[in-house]
Amino acid sequence: MKLRTALFFAMSFAAMSPVYAADVKDAMEDRAEARYDTEKDAAKHNYEIAQENCKNMSDNAKDVCMKDAKAEYVKAKSQAKVEKKSGKEQAEATEDQMKAYYKAEKEKCDQLSGNAKDTCINDAKMKYRQ
């Protein structure tokens, strides 16, 4: 009975592994997107505060203040966009690395046979989320 339960769990994990690898990448991309939205909102909020502070000024000082506020806003939005792209590229790089390490680990399993080989391959699948 225990062997049957263990085999069931092993097969279940093996069946879920490809989905899990995609989920990791999706989760990383979702975090990058959420971080981008948060930083973009913060930049907009800071820009609005800076504009309010500039309203108390007059003439050229006000114009300079508004241009500085706009420059900081554009800078913050651009930086958020760069970090978003970087986060998505990191997700892709992580997925590529996991695939490469899995292939290398699977190759090491080829020297084994029978149950030992099956166990080795299943361990590699779980370790590298394949």
C-alpha positions as CSV (number, residue, x, y, z in Angstrom):
1,M,0.0,0.0,0.0
2,K,2.8,2.5,0.9
3,L,4.5,1.7,-2.4
4,R,1.4,2.4,-4.4
5,T,0.9,5.7,-2.6
6,A,4.5,6.7,-3.2
7,L,4.2,5.9,-6.9
8,F,0.9,7.9,-7.1
9,F,2.6,11.0,-5.6
10,A,5.7,10.5,-7.8
11,M,3.5,10.3,-10.9
12,S,1.4,13.2,-9.9
13,F,4.4,15.4,-9.4
14,A,5.9,14.3,-12.7
15,A,2.6,15.1,-14.4
16,M,2.4,18.6,-12.8
17,S,6.1,19.5,-13.4
18,P,5.8,21.1,-16.9
19,V,2.9,23.2,-15.7
20,Y,4.9,24.3,-12.6
21,A,7.9,25.4,-14.8
22,A,5.6,27.7,-16.7
23,D,4.0,28.9,-13.5
24,V,7.4,30.0,-12.1
25,K,8.0,32.1,-15.2
26,D,4.5,33.5,-15.1
27,A,4.8,34.4,-11.4
28,M,8.1,36.2,-12.1
29,E,6.6,38.1,-14.9
30,D,3.5,39.0,-12.8
31,R,5.8,40.3,-10.1
32,A,7.7,42.4,-12.6
33,E,4.4,43.8,-13.9
34,A,3.1,44.5,-10.4
35,R,6.3,46.3,-9.5
36,Y,6.1,48.4,-12.7
37,D,2.5,49.4,-11.9
38,T,3.5,50.3,-8.3
39,E,6.5,52.4,-9.4
40,K,4.5,54.1,-12.1
41,D,1.8,55.1,-9.7
42,A,4.4,56.3,-7.2
43,A,6.0,58.4,-9.9
44,K,2.7,60.0,-10.8
45,H,1.9,60.7,-7.2
46,N,5.3,62.3,-6.7
47,Y,4.8,64.4,-9.8
48,E,1.5,65.7,-8.6
49,I,3.0,66.7,-5.3
50,A,5.8,68.4,-7.0
51,Q,3.4,70.3,-9.2
52,E,1.5,71.5,-6.1
53,N,4.7,72.7,-4.6
54,C,5.5,74.6,-7.8
55,K,2.2,76.5,-7.7
56,N,3.5,78.7,-4.8
57,M,6.3,80.0,-7.0
58,S,6.1,82.7,-9.7
59,D,7.6,83.6,-13.0
60,N,10.7,81.7,-14.2
61,A,11.2,79.9,-10.9
62,K,7.8,78.3,-11.3
63,D,8.6,77.3,-14.9
64,V,11.9,75.8,-13.8
65,C,10.2,73.9,-11.0
66,M,7.5,72.5,-13.3
67,K,10.2,71.4,-15.8
68,D,12.2,69.8,-13.1
69,A,9.1,68.0,-11.8
70,K,8.3,66.7,-15.3
71,A,11.9,65.6,-15.8
72,E,11.8,63.6,-12.5
73,Y,8.5,62.1,-13.5
74,V,9.8,61.0,-16.9
75,K,12.9,59.6,-15.3
76,A,11.0,57.5,-12.8
77,K,8.6,56.2,-15.4
78,S,11.5,55.2,-17.7
79,Q,13.3,53.5,-14.9
80,A,10.2,51.5,-14.0
81,K,9.9,50.4,-17.6
82,V,13.5,49.3,-17.7
83,E,13.0,47.3,-14.5
84,K,9.8,45.7,-15.9
85,K,11.7,44.6,-19.0
86,S,14.6,43.4,-16.9
87,G,12.2,41.3,-14.7
88,K,10.6,39.6,-17.7
89,E,14.1,38.9,-19.2
90,Q,15.1,37.5,-15.8
91,A,12.1,35.2,-15.9
92,E,13.0,33.9,-19.4
93,A,16.7,33.5,-18.3
94,T,15.6,31.5,-15.3
95,E,13.4,29.2,-17.4
96,D,16.3,28.7,-19.9
97,Q,18.7,27.9,-17.1
98,M,16.3,25.4,-15.5
99,K,15.9,23.6,-18.9
100,A,19.6,23.5,-19.4
101,Y,20.4,22.1,-16.0
102,Y,17.6,19.6,-16.3
103,K,19.0,18.3,-19.6
104,A,22.5,18.0,-18.0
105,E,21.1,16.2,-15.0
106,K,19.0,13.9,-17.2
107,E,22.2,13.0,-19.1
108,K,23.8,12.0,-15.9
109,C,20.8,9.7,-15.3
110,D,21.5,7.8,-18.5
111,Q,24.3,5.9,-16.9
112,L,21.8,4.3,-14.5
113,S,19.2,1.7,-15.3
114,G,15.8,0.5,-14.1
115,N,14.2,2.0,-11.1
116,A,17.4,4.0,-10.2
117,K,17.3,5.7,-13.6
118,D,13.5,6.4,-13.3
119,T,14.1,7.9,-9.8
120,C,17.0,10.0,-11.0
121,I,15.0,11.4,-13.9
122,N,12.0,12.1,-11.6
123,D,14.2,13.8,-9.1
124,A,15.7,16.0,-11.9
125,K,12.2,16.9,-13.1
126,M,11.2,18.0,-9.7
127,K,14.5,19.8,-8.9
128,Y,14.5,21.8,-12.2
129,R,10.7,22.1,-12.5
130,Q,10.3,20.3,-15.8
